[in-house]
Amino acid sequence: MYPAEFEYFAPRTVSEALALLERYGDDAKILAGGQSLLPMMKLRIAGPKYLIDVNRIDGLNGMRREGDRLVMGALCRHADVAGSALVGEHLPIMADAARLTADVQVRNRGTVAGSLAHADPAGDWPAALLALDTEVQIAGPAGTRTSPLHEFIVDAYTTQLEAAEIVVGISVGIPRAPAGGAYVKFEKRAGDFAVASIGVQIGLDGDQCRAVAISLGALGPTATRARAAEQLLQGHAPSPDRLQEAARLVQDAAQPFADTRGSVEYKRHLAGVLFRRAFAAALDRARGRQVEPIHP
Ligand SMILES: Cc1cc2nc3c(=O)[nH]c(=O)nc-3n(C[C@H](O)[C@H](O)[C@H](O)COP(=O)(O)OP(=O)(O)OC[C@H]3O[C@@H](n4cnc5c(N)ncnc54)[C@H](O)[C@@H]3O)c2cc1C
């Protein structure tokens, strides 16, 4: 199906884009990679009268290290992250998420910022980045502001973004070594959205877990953290008994709904299985072992 008619703008600066958003309000939509918005327009689920294409804005591309943070422009594509040496070295959990998102064509166009702004409950980026210290950089009429990711996404397909605001970048804390992370996803077929996914980020102090973050994707209306499981592991060596109890707590933290991808019981079961796989890979990486992305 063809989308409904719309007017198209291609501003060259963030200020021009913001002025257009101010002028057209809720009738306007930002277009980034178009990999979520255009299908929705074709299906007539979305029908913006004005499309503001941000792809020609200078300064929204690229990825760089700023002190102990990785900063990505809003036009950073999934493929940019998958191919980044900086990400591969310090944030392999992000490399996993990038490589497990969709297919090559979507990864070449879709942006990480677009995925966060879209806030699909089954999106890979909200889940993977929630296990990290992630901040969303936002520009609006009153200037720029920063929102921690756990506050930025407020519900399914709903973020804190006001009608006249744009995501301009994403900043991620680089974990202190020795550290390792992994993102594991179960999908019905290659390139599909997750039935369930888990991210684990661990910092080690000898044999003990100095820091642990566990995130859940497609297991509730938004990506979420398994705080009780994190607390159980923090400050302890991950013994088999402790990991078994942590897996149970991860399952408790899951609030899945039944849909064509599976029942509540099935998804909750997956949460425990994926947690164990993600934890094992994150631990291996924290100990300096190479682990390829896991395709369950
Ligand atoms: C076949 C297919 C398979 C897919 N599989 C997966 C998958 O396995 N996992 C997964 O996570 N995703 C998947 N996706 C979605 C894909 O990852 C999208 O790229 C992503 O969700 C949105 O990024 P985008 O840049 O394409 O955003 P767009 O489609 O351009 O925009 C999406 C929404 O975000 C808003 N937006 C975009 N950028 C900004 C910005 N800078 N500031 C403010 N608002 C903004 C838009 O207005 C729109 O509302 C799939 C898509 C397709 C077509």
The ligand as a MOL file (V3000), in Angstrom:
LIG
                    3D

  0  0  0     0  0            999 V3000
M  V30 BEGIN CTAB
M  V30 COUNTS 53 58 0 0 0
M  V30 BEGIN ATOM
M  V30 1 C 12.1060 -5.9140 8.0400 0
M  V30 2 C 12.4350 -5.2020 9.3230 0
M  V30 3 C 12.9440 -5.9310 10.3800 0
M  V30 4 C 13.2560 -5.2710 11.5730 0
M  V30 5 N 13.7660 -6.0250 12.5950 0
M  V30 6 C 14.1170 -5.4160 13.7440 0
M  V30 7 C 14.7110 -6.1650 14.8100 0
M  V30 8 O 14.9780 -7.3690 14.7070 0
M  V30 9 N 15.0170 -5.4990 15.9510 0
M  V30 10 C 14.7680 -4.1660 16.1080 0
M  V30 11 O 15.0700 -3.6120 17.1640 0
M  V30 12 N 14.2500 -3.4270 15.1010 0
M  V30 13 C 13.9240 -4.0210 13.9290 0
M  V30 14 N 13.3960 -3.2660 12.9160 0
M  V30 15 C 13.2270 -1.8110 13.1030 0
M  V30 16 C 14.5180 -1.0960 12.6920 0
M  V30 17 O 15.5430 -1.4270 13.5950 0
M  V30 18 C 14.3860 0.4520 12.6510 0
M  V30 19 O 15.5340 0.9200 12.0320 0
M  V30 20 C 14.3240 1.1910 13.9450 0
M  V30 21 O 13.3050 0.6700 14.7830 0
M  V30 22 C 13.9950 2.6870 13.7690 0
M  V30 23 O 15.0830 3.4040 13.3150 0
M  V30 24 P 14.9540 4.3330 12.0360 0
M  V30 25 O 16.1750 5.1640 11.9780 0
M  V30 26 O 14.6570 3.4850 10.8510 0
M  V30 27 O 13.7150 5.2780 12.4280 0
M  V30 28 P 12.4780 5.8430 11.5710 0
M  V30 29 O 11.7020 4.7120 10.9940 0
M  V30 30 O 12.9800 6.8830 10.6360 0
M  V30 31 O 11.6800 6.5110 12.7490 0
M  V30 32 C 11.0510 5.7410 13.7640 0
M  V30 33 C 10.3730 6.6850 14.7670 0
M  V30 34 O 11.3500 7.3960 15.5170 0
M  V30 35 C 11.2390 8.8100 15.2870 0
M  V30 36 N 12.6100 9.3130 15.1870 0
M  V30 37 C 13.6180 8.7710 14.4290 0
M  V30 38 N 14.7610 9.4520 14.6340 0
M  V30 39 C 14.4590 10.4370 15.5120 0
M  V30 40 C 15.2180 11.4720 16.1070 0
M  V30 41 N 16.5370 11.6150 15.8420 0
M  V30 42 N 14.6050 12.2960 16.9810 0
M  V30 43 C 13.2940 12.1410 17.2650 0
M  V30 44 N 12.5070 11.1920 16.7380 0
M  V30 45 C 13.0960 10.3400 15.8740 0
M  V30 46 C 10.4290 8.9610 13.9930 0
M  V30 47 O 9.7290 10.1840 13.9570 0
M  V30 48 C 9.4990 7.7600 14.1040 0
M  V30 49 O 8.4270 8.0550 14.9690 0
M  V30 50 C 13.0610 -3.8780 11.7180 0
M  V30 51 C 12.5460 -3.1410 10.6430 0
M  V30 52 C 12.2340 -3.7910 9.4560 0
M  V30 53 C 11.6990 -2.9910 8.3120 0
M  V30 END ATOM
M  V30 BEGIN BOND
M  V30 1 1 1 2
M  V30 2 1 2 3
M  V30 3 2 2 52
M  V30 4 2 3 4
M  V30 5 1 4 5
M  V30 6 1 4 50
M  V30 7 2 5 6
M  V30 8 1 6 7
M  V30 9 1 6 13
M  V30 10 2 7 8
M  V30 11 1 7 9
M  V30 12 1 9 10
M  V30 13 2 10 11
M  V30 14 1 10 12
M  V30 15 2 12 13
M  V30 16 1 13 14
M  V30 17 1 14 15
M  V30 18 1 14 50
M  V30 19 1 15 16
M  V30 20 1 16 17
M  V30 21 1 16 18
M  V30 22 1 18 19
M  V30 23 1 18 20
M  V30 24 1 20 21
M  V30 25 1 20 22
M  V30 26 1 22 23
M  V30 27 1 23 24
M  V30 28 2 24 25
M  V30 29 1 24 26
M  V30 30 1 24 27
M  V30 31 1 27 28
M  V30 32 2 28 29
M  V30 33 1 28 30
M  V30 34 1 28 31
M  V30 35 1 31 32
M  V30 36 1 32 33
M  V30 37 1 33 34
M  V30 38 1 33 48
M  V30 39 1 34 35
M  V30 40 1 35 36
M  V30 41 1 35 46
M  V30 42 1 36 37
M  V30 43 1 36 45
M  V30 44 2 37 38
M  V30 45 1 38 39
M  V30 46 1 39 40
M  V30 47 2 39 45
M  V30 48 1 40 41
M  V30 49 2 40 42
M  V30 50 1 42 43
M  V30 51 2 43 44
M  V30 52 1 44 45
M  V30 53 1 46 47
M  V30 54 1 46 48
M  V30 55 1 48 49
M  V30 56 2 50 51
M  V30 57 1 51 52
M  V30 58 1 52 53
M  V30 END BOND
M  V30 END CTAB
M  END
